[in-house]
């Protein structure tokens, strides 16, 4: 009787069925597949932050991952033709951009018109094995959006002037011929430019999801 009333209540473990249900503190374990970059292969990541990209007609939830190597990776989940894909990205430095890519073609991406120039990887890419394709092309025009350092999956974004309305940016994507590799370019209001390289993988590459108790 006393145990029933005063005993420690057993905490329940959250059962996760898909990555969209991940919260801060949860874990995602990846399969040990040779097709994955070394930083992802067989790794278990903890969700450190959940942020939101807001576009005119869509929102995108981004998970910040932390693994054993300490390299910040970002994950978004994309649904295409009824299939779910995992999009992993990691930022690279300007010096890496200049070393990896044909900068004449890369620079054309910043012109107003959509560049149809093939952007080839011409430098030593061994540092980013399985992160890069041989070449990319520009996918569509530049898009304006807002980055919110908050999770808006279950709440609305405020339109009040005094609230945090996000940080404005413009972005464009470069994609490989097979659509499995991407280069994301983001230009922020202060002129800062971020370049990220990314790889898309089937959702089956997730071995397990662990909900924080």
N, C-alpha and C positions, 0 to 999 in steps of 0.2 A: 504493500500500500504506500509506504513512504517513498519507495523507489519510483513508484508511478507518479507521485506528485513532485518529488524533489530531485529525482534523478536527472542526469544530463540528457538533454534532448539530442537525439541523433540527427546529424545534418544529412540532408538528402543531396545526392549527386545529380547535377543536371545532365540529362541525356540529350546529346546533340546529334541531329540527323544530317545536317548540311552546314557548310561553312558560313552561310548568311546568318546563322544563329549565334556565331561567336561573339563573346563579350570580352572586355578587358580582363586579363588574367587567365583566360582559357588557353588551351594548348592545341596545336595541330601537328600531327606527326605525318611525315611524308614517306613514301615508299623508297626503297633503295634501288632506284632505276638508273641505268647508265645513261638514259636519255635526258636526265636532269642535270643542270649545272651542279658542280661539286658543293656549292654553298647550300643547296636545297636537298640534295640526294641523301635519303635516310635521316634527315634532320628533324628534330622536334622544336617547334617555335612557340614562344609565348606571345600572346596579343598584348602589346604595350599601349597602343592608342587606337581609337577608331575615329576617323575624320570623314568629312563629306565634301565632295566636289559638286557644286551646283551649276547646272547649265540651264539654258532657256526652257527646255522641255524635258529635262531629266536630272536625276541625281545619281551620284555614284558613291558608294561606301568604300572607303579605303582602310585596310587593316595594316598597322605598323607591326612588323614581326621582329622578334629578337631571338636569335639562335645562339649556339655555342661559340661561333666564330666572332660574334659581336658586330657583324655587318648588318646595318639596318636594311631590311627589305620591305617592300610594300606589296600588298595583295589586294586585288579586286576580283570579283566574280562576275563573269559575263554569261548571259544566256543568248544563244544563237541557234535558231531553227530547232528549239526544244532541247538543245544540249547545253550543259554548263561547262564553262572553261575557267581555269585559274590563270589569272594574269599576274605574274611576278615581275616587279621592276626594282632596279637599284640605280641610284644616281652615280654619275661619273663626273670627274673633274674636267675642266676646260682643256687641260693639257692632254688628257686621254682622248677627248674629242678631236683635237688637232692631230694627234698621233694616229688615230684609228681611221679617220674618214678622209675622203677626197674633199678638201675644204672649199674648193671652187664650186662644186655641186652642192655642198652643204649650205653654203652662203646664199644660194638662190632661193632656199626655203623661206628666207626672211623678206623676200620681195612680195609685193602685193598680189601678183598673179600666182596661180598654182603652178609650181614647178613640176615638169614632167621628166626632169633629168634623173637618171639612175644614180643613186648615191652609193658608191662602193666602199667597202672596207678594204683599205689598202695597207694599213699598218699591221704590226704584230698583234694578233688578237688572242694569244695564248693565255694572257692574264684573265680573259673573260670567256673561257672555253664554254661552249654551248649557250652562251648568252647572245651571241651575234650571228646574223645571217651574212651571206657574201655581199648582198646588195639590198637596197631599200628604194621605195618610191613614196612620194608624198600622197597621203590619203586625205583628199578634200582640202577645204580652206581653213584658215585660222578661226578658232572658236573662242568666244569670250565666256568667262565663267567666274565663279567665286569659290574660294577655298575656306571651309569652316573647320576650325579645330574642335569639332564636336560631332557626336553621333546623332543624326537626325532620322534614324530609321523609325522611331516611334514618337516623334514630335515634329511640329511644324517650324519652319524657319521664320523668325520674326521679321516684319517689315518696318518696325518702328525705328526712327532715326537714331535714338539713343542706344539701341541694342547693337550687338555685334553682328554686322551684316556680311562678314566675311572679307577676305582679301582678294581683290580683283586680279585676274590674270588673263592672258591669251595663250592658247596652246594649239599645237598641230602635231599630227602623228605621221611617222614614217613607218611603213610596213614592208615586210618581205613578200616575195611572190607567193609563198605558201601561207601567208598570214599568221605564221607561228612566232615571228619575232617582230619587235617594234622598237622604235626610238621615239620617246616622248619629249617634246620641247615645250617648256613653259616660260613665258616672259611675264614678270611681275611688274606692278605699278612703279616700283623704284628703279626699274631697268635691269634688275637681276634676272639672269637667264639660267634655268636648270635644265639639264639634259639627263634623261634616264634611259637605260636600255632594258628591254623586257622580253620575256618568253612566255608563251601561252602553253598550258598543259591541260590534259583532260582531268576531270574531277576525280577519276579513278586513281590518280596519283596520290590522293590523300589516303593514308593507311588508317588513321584513327583521329577522332576529335575528342578532346577531354574538357568537360565543363568544370569550371571552378566551383568548389563546394561552398 
